[in-house]
Amino acid sequence: MSSGKVFLGLLAGIAAGALLGILFAPDKGSVTRKKISKKGEDFAEGVKEKFDEFLDKVSEKFEEVKEEAEDLSEKAKAKVNEAEKKAKAATL
């Protein structure tokens, strides 16, 4: 199971637990609704932060892979040029 799925499951469990805790609290309905709204906002903010972190990590990995691919491409071109030079020298 990927760590992303585990993390999302954990967040969902925390949110469900918080929601049930608020629903069973002995407060007035208006107070409970405000608490639910606040918890929802906090949860959404937390998810957004985690998603932004995830995007940053994906972007970093993409850049790393891109740089590695460019390096390999340059090495391959150098080898091709070297092989062409050797082939020309061998035919002369």
VOROMAR-11933 format. One record per residue: residue in one letter; z, x, y of N, C-alpha, C in turn; residue number from 1. Coordinates in nm, 3 decimals, decimal comma. Layout:
("A" (Z X Y) (Z X Y) (Z X Y) NUM);
...
// end
This chain:
("M" (0,000 0,086 -0,117) (0,000 0,000 0,000) (0,000 0,090 0,123) 1);
("S" (-0,081 0,059 0,220) (-0,090 0,144 0,339) (0,032 0,126 0,427) 2);
("S" (0,061 0,230 0,504) (0,178 0,225 0,591) (0,160 0,119 0,699) 3);
("G" (0,035 0,091 0,740) (0,010 -0,012 0,841) (0,051 -0,149 0,791) 4);
("K" (0,020 -0,179 0,664) (0,057 -0,308 0,608) (0,208 -0,320 0,593) 5);
("V" (0,271 -0,210 0,553) (0,416 -0,211 0,539) (0,481 -0,234 0,675) 6);
("F" (0,429 -0,167 0,776) (0,484 -0,181 0,911) (0,467 -0,324 0,962) 7);
("L" (0,349 -0,382 0,943) (0,327 -0,520 0,988) (0,418 -0,617 0,913) 8);
("G" (0,437 -0,593 0,784) (0,528 -0,677 0,706) (0,671 -0,666 0,756) 9);
("L" (0,710 -0,544 0,790) (0,844 -0,522 0,843) (0,861 -0,594 0,977) 10);
("L" (0,763 -0,582 1,065) (0,770 -0,652 1,194) (0,776 -0,803 1,175) 11);
("A" (0,696 -0,854 1,084) (0,697 -0,999 1,059) (0,834 -1,043 1,006) 12);
("G" (0,893 -0,962 0,919) (1,025 -0,995 0,866) (1,132 -0,994 0,973) 13);
("I" (1,125 -0,895 1,060) (1,221 -0,888 1,170) (1,206 -1,010 1,261) 14);
("A" (1,082 -1,044 1,293) (1,057 -1,159 1,380) (1,106 -1,288 1,316) 15);
("A" (1,080 -1,304 1,187) (1,123 -1,425 1,118) (1,276 -1,433 1,114) 16);
("G" (1,341 -1,320 1,091) (1,487 -1,317 1,088) (1,547 -1,350 1,223) 17);
("A" (1,488 -1,294 1,328) (1,537 -1,323 1,464) (1,518 -1,470 1,497) 18);
("L" (1,402 -1,524 1,461) (1,374 -1,665 1,489) (1,472 -1,756 1,415) 19);
("L" (1,497 -1,728 1,288) (1,592 -1,810 1,212) (1,733 -1,797 1,269) 20);
("G" (1,769 -1,677 1,312) (1,901 -1,659 1,371) (1,918 -1,740 1,497) 21);
("I" (1,814 -1,746 1,577) (1,820 -1,825 1,701) (1,823 -1,974 1,671) 22);
("L" (1,741 -2,016 1,575) (1,734 -2,160 1,543) (1,866 -2,214 1,490) 23);
("F" (1,941 -2,130 1,419) (2,066 -2,177 1,362) (2,187 -2,148 1,451) 24);
("A" (2,163 -2,093 1,567) (2,272 -2,067 1,662) (2,314 -2,200 1,726) 25);
("P" (2,441 -2,213 1,759) (2,491 -2,339 1,816) (2,472 -2,348 1,968) 26);
("D" (2,351 -2,332 2,016) (2,322 -2,342 2,159) (2,246 -2,471 2,187) 27);
("K" (2,239 -2,507 2,315) (2,159 -2,623 2,356) (2,012 -2,594 2,329) 28);
("G" (1,933 -2,698 2,318) (1,790 -2,683 2,290) (1,717 -2,601 2,395) 29);
("S" (1,748 -2,623 2,522) (1,679 -2,549 2,628) (1,712 -2,400 2,621) 30);
("V" (1,835 -2,369 2,590) (1,876 -2,228 2,577) (1,805 -2,165 2,456) 31);
("T" (1,801 -2,239 2,347) (1,735 -2,189 2,227) (1,586 -2,165 2,251) 32);
("R" (1,522 -2,257 2,322) (1,380 -2,240 2,352) (1,356 -2,115 2,438) 33);
("K" (1,445 -2,093 2,535) (1,433 -1,972 2,618) (1,450 -1,847 2,534) 34);
("K" (1,545 -1,850 2,442) (1,567 -1,735 2,354) (1,445 -1,710 2,266) 35);
("I" (1,389 -1,818 2,212) (1,269 -1,804 2,126) (1,154 -1,746 2,208) 36);
("S" (1,139 -1,796 2,329) (1,032 -1,746 2,416) (1,051 -1,597 2,444) 37);
("K" (1,173 -1,559 2,475) (1,203 -1,418 2,505) (1,177 -1,330 2,383) 38);
("K" (1,224 -1,374 2,268) (1,202 -1,298 2,144) (1,053 -1,286 2,114) 39);
("G" (0,978 -1,393 2,137) (0,833 -1,388 2,116) (0,766 -1,288 2,207) 40);
("E" (0,808 -1,286 2,333) (0,753 -1,189 2,427) (0,787 -1,046 2,386) 41);
("D" (0,912 -1,025 2,345) (0,954 -0,892 2,300) (0,874 -0,849 2,177) 42);
("F" (0,855 -0,941 2,085) (0,779 -0,911 1,963) (0,634 -0,877 1,998) 43);
("A" (0,574 -0,957 2,086) (0,435 -0,931 2,124) (0,422 -0,796 2,194) 44);
("E" (0,518 -0,762 2,275) (0,516 -0,633 2,345) (0,528 -0,519 2,244) 45);
("G" (0,617 -0,536 2,146) (0,634 -0,434 2,042) (0,507 -0,414 1,961) 46);
("V" (0,443 -0,525 1,925) (0,318 -0,517 1,849) (0,211 -0,449 1,932) 47);
("K" (0,203 -0,481 2,060) (0,103 -0,419 2,147) (0,126 -0,269 2,156) 48);
("E" (0,252 -0,227 2,170) (0,282 -0,084 2,177) (0,240 -0,014 2,049) 49);
("K" (0,274 -0,073 1,936) (0,237 -0,013 1,807) (0,087 -0,008 1,789) 50);
("F" (0,018 -0,112 1,833) (-0,128 -0,114 1,822) (-0,189 -0,007 1,911) 51);
("D" (-0,133 0,011 2,032) (-0,182 0,117 2,120) (-0,161 0,254 2,057) 52);
("E" (-0,044 0,276 1,994) (-0,018 0,402 1,926) (-0,119 0,422 1,813) 53);
("F" (-0,146 0,316 1,739) (-0,244 0,323 1,630) (-0,381 0,361 1,683) 54);
("L" (-0,423 0,299 1,793) (-0,553 0,331 1,852) (-0,558 0,475 1,899) 55);
("D" (-0,450 0,523 1,956) (-0,445 0,663 1,999) (-0,462 0,758 1,880) 56);
("K" (-0,392 0,728 1,771) (-0,404 0,813 1,651) (-0,545 0,809 1,595) 57);
("V" (-0,604 0,690 1,591) (-0,742 0,678 1,540) (-0,838 0,756 1,629) 58);
("S" (-0,818 0,747 1,760) (-0,905 0,820 1,854) (-0,890 0,970 1,835) 59);
("E" (-0,767 1,017 1,816) (-0,745 1,159 1,793) (-0,814 1,205 1,666) 60);
("K" (-0,799 1,129 1,559) (-0,863 1,165 1,432) (-1,015 1,166 1,447) 61);
("F" (-1,068 1,067 1,520) (-1,212 1,061 1,541) (-1,261 1,186 1,613) 62);
("E" (-1,189 1,227 1,716) (-1,227 1,347 1,791) (-1,220 1,471 1,703) 63);
("E" (-1,117 1,480 1,618) (-1,105 1,594 1,527) (-1,224 1,599 1,432) 64);
("V" (-1,257 1,485 1,374) (-1,369 1,479 1,280) (-1,500 1,511 1,351) 65);
("K" (-1,515 1,461 1,472) (-1,636 1,487 1,550) (-1,652 1,637 1,576) 66);
("E" (-1,542 1,702 1,615) (-1,547 1,846 1,641) (-1,580 1,924 1,515) 67);
("E" (-1,520 1,884 1,402) (-1,548 1,951 1,276) (-1,695 1,933 1,237) 68);
("A" (-1,749 1,815 1,259) (-1,889 1,789 1,226) (-1,981 1,874 1,316) 69);
("E" (-1,946 1,887 1,443) (-2,026 1,969 1,533) (-2,022 2,116 1,489) 70);
("D" (-1,904 2,164 1,448) (-1,891 2,302 1,401) (-1,976 2,324 1,276) 71);
("L" (-1,969 2,230 1,183) (-2,048 2,243 1,061) (-2,197 2,240 1,093) 72);
("S" (-2,236 2,157 1,187) (-2,376 2,148 1,227) (-2,424 2,280 1,286) 73);
("E" (-2,341 2,340 1,372) (-2,378 2,467 1,432) (-2,389 2,577 1,327) 74);
("K" (-2,296 2,578 1,231) (-2,302 2,678 1,123) (-2,427 2,658 1,039) 75);
("A" (-2,460 2,534 1,010) (-2,580 2,506 0,930) (-2,706 2,550 1,003) 76);
("K" (-2,712 2,525 1,134) (-2,828 2,568 1,212) (-2,840 2,720 1,213) 77);
("A" (-2,727 2,787 1,226) (-2,729 2,934 1,225) (-2,779 2,986 1,092) 78);
("K" (-2,738 2,926 0,982) (-2,783 2,968 0,849) (-2,932 2,941 0,831) 79);
("V" (-2,979 2,828 0,882) (-3,121 2,796 0,872) (-3,202 2,899 0,952) 80);
("N" (-3,157 2,929 1,071) (-3,226 3,030 1,154) (-3,228 3,165 1,084) 81);
("E" (-3,116 3,201 1,025) (-3,107 3,329 0,954) (-3,202 3,330 0,835) 82);
("A" (-3,208 3,220 0,761) (-3,298 3,212 0,646) (-3,443 3,217 0,691) 83);
("E" (-3,475 3,154 0,805) (-3,612 3,159 0,856) (-3,651 3,302 0,895) 84);
("K" (-3,558 3,374 0,958) (-3,583 3,513 0,996) (-3,607 3,599 0,873) 85);
("K" (-3,526 3,579 0,769) (-3,543 3,655 0,645) (-3,675 3,622 0,578) 86);
("A" (-3,713 3,493 0,583) (-3,840 3,453 0,522) (-3,958 3,514 0,598) 87);
("K" (-3,951 3,517 0,729) (-4,058 3,577 0,809) (-4,066 3,726 0,785) 88);
("A" (-3,950 3,791 0,775) (-3,947 3,935 0,752) (-4,001 3,968 0,614) 89);
("A" (-3,977 3,882 0,517) (-4,023 3,908 0,381) (-4,175 3,888 0,371) 90);
("T" (-4,233 3,803 0,452) (-4,377 3,777 0,444) (-4,456 3,882 0,521) 91);
("L" (-4,393 3,956 0,611) (-4,464 4,056 0,689) (-4,475 4,181 0,617) 92);
// end
